Amino acid sequence: MTLTLAALSGQHCRPLRGAEHLLPASVVAERLALLPDWCERDGAIEKTFRFKNFHETMAFVNALAYIAHREDHHPDLAVGYGQCTVRFNTHDVGGLSDNDFICAAKVEGLGSP
């Protein structure tokens, strides 16, 4: 069965600890292919979302914060006037896990204007 962005977004994060939850490079590549403009960098996945103004940027950040709280999986954010870079990895496994891609798919649903 082929995983879709919608199916990934419909999943929920679960507590993960230990290297046994690290995703192999082949799975990382498959999942990145589902996420437009996301890339792997230094053991994390990230994307920069662009907006027309600060207000739209902050609305996005607040919606993202709700998702992160609900899933109990929190990204690193770099917020500027008209942009927000979102970066996910799972510290407790030492790299990328299912949770990173689940949350990235949910954030992708927020999109940019």
C-alpha positions in Angstrom: 0.0 0.0 0.0 1.4 3.4 -1.0 1.4 6.1 1.6 -0.2 9.4 0.6 0.1 12.9 2.2 -3.5 12.7 3.4 -2.9 9.3 5.0 0.3 10.6 6.7 -1.6 13.7 7.9 -4.3 11.5 9.3 -1.9 9.7 11.7 -1.0 10.8 15.2 2.3 11.0 17.0 3.2 8.5 19.7 6.0 8.6 22.3 9.2 7.2 20.7 12.6 6.7 22.4 15.6 4.9 21.1 17.5 4.5 17.9 15.2 1.6 16.8 12.7 4.3 15.8 15.1 6.0 13.4 13.8 5.9 9.9 16.1 4.4 7.2 17.3 6.7 4.4 15.0 5.0 1.9 11.9 5.7 4.0 13.0 9.3 4.6 13.4 9.8 0.8 9.9 8.3 0.1 8.3 10.5 2.7 10.1 13.6 1.6 8.7 13.0 -1.9 5.2 13.5 -0.4 6.1 16.8 1.2 6.5 19.7 -1.3 9.6 21.8 -0.8 10.6 20.0 2.4 14.3 18.9 2.6 16.5 17.0 4.9 19.3 18.9 6.5 21.6 17.9 9.3 19.4 15.1 10.7 16.1 17.1 10.4 13.5 18.0 7.8 12.6 21.6 7.2 10.7 24.0 5.0 10.4 27.7 4.8 6.9 29.1 4.4 6.5 32.6 3.0 3.7 35.1 3.7 2.6 38.6 2.7 3.1 40.2 6.1 3.8 39.6 9.8 0.2 39.1 10.7 -0.1 36.1 8.3 3.1 34.7 9.5 2.0 34.8 13.1 -1.4 33.3 12.3 0.5 30.4 10.7 2.8 30.1 13.7 -0.2 30.0 16.1 -1.9 27.3 14.0 1.3 25.3 13.9 1.7 25.7 17.7 -1.8 24.2 18.1 -0.9 21.2 16.0 2.4 20.7 17.8 0.7 20.9 21.2 -2.0 18.4 20.2 0.5 16.0 18.8 3.1 16.6 21.6 5.8 16.9 19.0 7.4 20.3 18.7 9.5 21.8 15.9 12.2 24.4 16.0 11.0 27.6 14.3 12.8 30.6 12.8 10.2 33.4 12.5 10.7 36.6 10.5 8.5 39.3 9.1 7.1 37.3 6.1 8.5 33.8 6.7 8.7 30.9 9.0 11.2 28.1 8.8 9.8 24.9 10.4 12.3 22.2 11.4 11.4 18.7 12.8 13.5 16.0 14.2 13.0 13.6 17.1 15.6 14.2 19.8 14.7 11.1 21.7 15.6 8.8 18.8 18.6 10.9 17.6 17.2 11.8 14.1 14.1 11.4 12.0 11.1 9.3 13.1 7.5 8.8 12.0 6.5 11.7 14.2 8.5 14.2 12.2 6.7 13.3 9.0 3.3 13.1 10.6 3.7 16.6 11.9 5.2 18.0 8.7 2.2 16.6 6.8 -0.2 18.3 9.2 1.7 21.6 8.9 1.7 21.2 5.1 -2.1 21.3 5.3 -1.8 24.8 6.7 0.1 25.9 3.6 1.0 29.4 2.6 -1.4 32.0 1.1 
